[in-house]
Amino acid sequence: MSPRIKICGITHVKDALSAAALGADAIGLIFYPKSPRFVTFEKARAIVQALPPFLTVVGVVVNPTTDELLLLRKEVPLDLIQFHGNETLEFCESLSFPYLKAFRVSTPNEVNFSKWEESHARGLLMDMGDSGESYVKCRKPLILAGGLTPETVGIAIQKLKPSAVDVCRGVERAPGVKDEKKLRAFVKAVKMASVFT
């Protein structure tokens, strides 16, 4: 079965629609003001309202407060929250929102997943920076991110067999602006890799 595909860092309606049309399963909207891919509530609502049915919308946050999360959930219709900072298990579990937890790692087996494997997280995202490699195994669905491009994603899928892949910079022509040719090539590479896995 082919891994699910998330295109993250969407900032324009056009790119969201392209991602959906090409076969993405989810898009990511970044609500971290320091990111060059940050979107306001107003822009996020416009993107979500333009989407076709059955596309998962993920809101990416970094070390939010409870009040900030509650406001985000009120202002933007999201399917999942992706915690991408240093959030604790207790914090992530306290709000009863469907969520993913991301981990930034620089070396294999750096993160101890044991406590997260018993959590309510829908999946654990491994952000390997630019290396695109990880050998960590866990019982939760694994989402692979970091360093993925149309050229590298197939090898990563064959080696790691993730439940999903998450790409941002690898399909851009500028921060927050997607390249449709790269998007098409990325989706094709994921599908092709799955045939041989």
N, C-alpha and C positions, 0 to 999 in steps of 0.2 A: 504494500500500500504506500502511495506517495506521501511524503511528509507534507503537512500543511504549510502554507507560505504566508508570512506576514511581511508587508512592506511598511517600514517604519519611517517616521519623519515626514509624513505627508503634510504639506502646507497649502496645497492648491486643490480645488475641486477637480480640475482637469487631470491631475496626477492620480487622484483617488479613483476616478472613473476609468482611467487607463489600467490601473492595477487590477480593478475588479474585472474589466473586460478581458484581460490577459490571463486570468485564472487565479489571482490571489485569493486567499481565504480570509485574510484580515488586514486591516491597516492600523498603523500606530500614529496617534496624535500626541505630540510632546508638550506637556504643560510645565516645563522647567524654564523659567525666564532667561537663564544663562545660556541656553542652547540656541545655536543659530537656526534651529528648526522649530522654535517655540511658536505655538499658535494661541491666539486669544480665544476666549469663550465664543465671541461673535464669529470668528473665522471657523472655529471648530464646528459650531452649529450649522453653518452654511455647507461645510463639507459633508457632515452626517446627513443632512436633509437631502443631499443630491445622490446619495448612495442607493444602489439597488438592494432588494431584500436579501437576507441571509449572509451578508458580509459582516464579519465580527469587527467591532470598533474597540480598540484598546487605547486607554488613556495612560500615558507614561508619566510618572511623577518621581520626584527625587526628594526624599526626606520631608514629606508634607506634614503639616499639623492636621489634627482631626478636623478642625474648622475648615481648613483649606480643602480637604477631601470632601466634606459634606457639601461645600459650596460648588465644587466641581461636579459632583454627582447631580446636584440640583440644576445646574446651568447647561450641562452637555449630556445627551443620552449616550451612555457608554455601556458596553457589554462586559468589559473587564478593566480592572486597574492593574497596571504593571508597576510594581515597586522597584525602582532602579537605584536606590540609594543604600543607606545603612539601616534601613528599617528592621526592627526586631520582629521575631515571630509573634510575640504578644501583641505588638501594634497591628501587624497585618491581620491577625485573627480577630481583633477587637471590634472591627467595624462591620462585619458580616457582608462584605462586598466580595463578589467573585474576583479572584486575583491571581496574578503570576508574580513570582519573585525572581528578580534578576541578580546575578552575582558576577562581579568583575574579577577575573582571575588572570594571573600571568603565568602560572605553572600548573601542570596536570596535578590533580588530586589535592589542590590547595584548599578546597572548601569541604567542610564536614557537613554532609547533607542529612545526617541521621535524624535530627530533630524536625527538619522540614519535611521529611518523608511521611511523617504522621500528621502533617498539617492539612488544612483545607485548600491549599494552593492547587490551582488547576494544572500547573506545570512549573518547572524550574528552568529559568533561562540562564545559559552559560555564555557570558560575554567575554570572549578571549582577546579583546582588543583587536590588534591587526594580525594576530597569529592564525586565527581560524582553526586552531587545533585544541582538542581536549580529549582526555581519556577517562574522564570521570563517569562513573556509572551510578545511577540512582533509580529508585523504584517509581518515582514520579515521572510523568512524561517530560522528556528532555527537549528543550528548545535551544537550538544552536545559533549563536550570533557572534559577530565580530570577525572582520576580515573576509567576509563572504562576498564573492563576486560571481558573475556568470562562469568564470574560468575555474574557480575553486570550490564551488558549492557541491558539484558532483562527487568529487573525491571525499569531501567531508561527510556526505550522506553515506557513501559506501563504507567508510571507515567507522563512523559513529552510530549510524542508523537512528538519527533523532526522530522524535515525533513531529517536530516542526523546525523550520528554519526562518530566521528573522534577518532581513537585510535593510540597510539604510544607505550608507555612503557608497556601497558597491554598485548601486544603480542610479547614481546621481551625475548630473553634469555641473551642478553647483549646489551648495548647501541648501537643502529643502526643495530643490528642483529636480525632479526625476527625468531620466532619459528613457524615452519609450523603447528604443532599440535595446538598451541594457535590461530594461524590465522584461521585455519579450525573451531575450536570451537567458535571463535568470530563470524564469518560469520553465522554459524549455529544458534547461539543464537539470532542474529538479525532477521533472517528469522522466527524462531520459535516464538519470541516475537510478531512479526507483525501479526501472525495468531490469536493471542488472544487479540489484541488491538482493 
